[in-house]
Amino acid sequence: MSTLGSFIWSIADQLRGPYRPNQYGNVILPFTILRRLDCILEPDRETVQDLAAAYENPNRLRIEVKKVTGRPFYNTSKYSFANLLQDADGLEDNLVDYVDRFSADVDVFEYFDFKKEILALEKAGLLREIVKSFGAVDLHPDVVSNADMGDAFEYIIRKFNEAANETSGDHYTPRDAIRLLVDLLFAEKDADLTEAGIVRTLYDPTAGTGGMLALAEEHLLAQNPDARLRLFGQEYNPQSYAICKSDLLAKGHDASNIAFGNTLTDDAFKSRKFDFCMSNPPYGVDWKQYAKAVTKERDEAGPYGRFAPGLPATSDGQMLFLLHLAHKMRAPEDGGGRAGIVMNGSPLFNGAAESGPSNIRKWLLENDLVEAIVALPTNMFFNTGIATYIWILDNTKHPDRKGLVQLIDGSSFWTKMRKNLGNKNRELSDVDRAEIIKQYADFIDADPDFSKVLRNDEFGYWTITVERPLLDEDGKPVVNRKGKPKPDSKKRDTENVPFTYGGSIAGPAGRAEVIQAYFDTEVKPHVPDAWIDWAKVKIGYEIPFTRHFYKYIPPRPLAEIDADLEKQVAKILKLLREVEK
């Protein structure tokens, strides 16, 4: 638990009465950010005011301020938490003036609709006490580290969402899950990341409150303090966007690299590709309202557009983000890119052959982009107890991994939490995380109980349509003009034939031989009059993750089961006799 977050949230007690619990966050979140920025700006306040007097052009002022302070943002107001309370009658106007005089890149308070909250607090007679309470909290980075500030934000957001009865998982991902994703994302490139003075780009199209970006940066700097990670992100939730951008501002990043908007309909970084991409998109979210725009883009962008491989069902947009990430990886000729995404189980197998999801898997696997998929423990996330998976994509795989996909079952590596957080009652400890990374690193030498390495074509199959003849009243086949039997649609069936049936390694190219061998062995002996409709053969891809790790547990001996039943029957009879008395 964040002690700082708990303390800040306690300020919300002052809002009881005029505010309902589900409205507390509208006040607490922007005030926390304002106070954080206030503490950062305090040492240079007079210097910035002098520069503002000398340079009226905001672009020139920004350059001069950055030269002197090292920060790209500033505030030219004469007010701050240090003097706001000195003018009690003008507090509301002065606070609005303070918020208005941030540099243009600090647009976060607009997304909180903060001026409306200032007016509401003043009307309720609460503004002075709230300003006083936040003014007493020192949030300077020398006192509260970026990591501690992140924990505090996480705590406040969760409390806010609990009060509003919202889904915490829509706004942030638990840090233990992010740490594993980051470890996997950087695993193959760790040697490169130790070079002196390297600069790498990292992008999150569903940035939330910025937790993934922040932890990725922490990971890289821990390995190489001289490295620079340029962070980019896009977020559609106004409050999450405001928090994410504020966090990066506070750390000295170029906050213009954080964009507001819907990644699926308006990619804010159309012309950019990135070294690393990561995302935890919402699970099972309906994208019907964006379907027209997404389909239009797919049709107009042609074969190299981000949605060209296929579109998932409008009831679940996860795979749109999967395609988007694949599209945003730096091109192989420019050094290549890696991507990590957290999704539930449906993208592994949903959709029949030649459906949108199957075609997306086909494109990813035939282009050798899927490097590894890791099953996480259940009950890892705040808003769901379902199974979740991390996919790692790489368009410049290590030579040893080319043409292969590693499946890692990490579902048994978890530690029970002392206190549940929503659905989350399990976490990945450092030891758990290290064990999963070890399985990844060991690759073909990993423990087969937890890791399987498969060829890309082992996920492919053909769906064949098996026809049987329509029979007349005498039980004879009805034929067409060419003398061929007509199929009976009621007896029509389909079969999935793995590319690798019979040990074949021919893949899609050897379809006729493999399909015929399957049909002759698996179908014909049971229905001798059946035939294959070759015109209806379809290609499909699925990743049956759990099947690869299935362990057969034999049933108990019958004698043991009978003995248990006899015991239960005896208990029931005894209870019935007692009732009869």
Buried (B, 14 or more C-beta within 10 A) or exposed (E): EBEBBEEBBEBBEBBEEEBEBBBBBBBBBBBBBBBBBBBBBEEBBEBBBEBBEEBEEEEEBBEBBBEEBEBBBBBBBEBBBEEBEEEEEEBBEBBBBBBEBBBEBBBBBEBBBBBEBBEBBBEEEBBBEBBBBBBEBEBBBEEBEBEBBBBBBBBBBBBBBBBBEBEBBBBBBBBBBBBBBBBBBBBBBEEEBEEEEBEBBBBBBBBBBBBBBBBBBBBBEEEBEEBEBBBBBBBBBBBBBBBBBBBBBBBBBBBEBBBBEBBBBBBBBEEEBBBBBBBBBBBEEEBEEBBEBBEEBBEEEEEEBBBBBBBBBBEBBBBBBBBBBBBBBBEEEEEBBBBBBBBBBBBBBBBEBBBBBBBBBBBBBBEBBBBBBBBBBBBBBBBBBBBBBBBBBBBBBEEEBEEBBBBBBBBEBBBEEEEEBBBBBBBBEEEBBEBBBEBBEEBEEBEEEBBBBBBBBBBBBBBBBBBBBBBEEEEEBEEEEEEEBEBBEEBBEEBBBBBBBEEBEBBEEEBEEBBBBBBEEEBBEEEEEBBBEEEEBBBBBBBEBBEEBEEEEEEEEEEEEEEEEEEEEEEEEEEEEEEEE
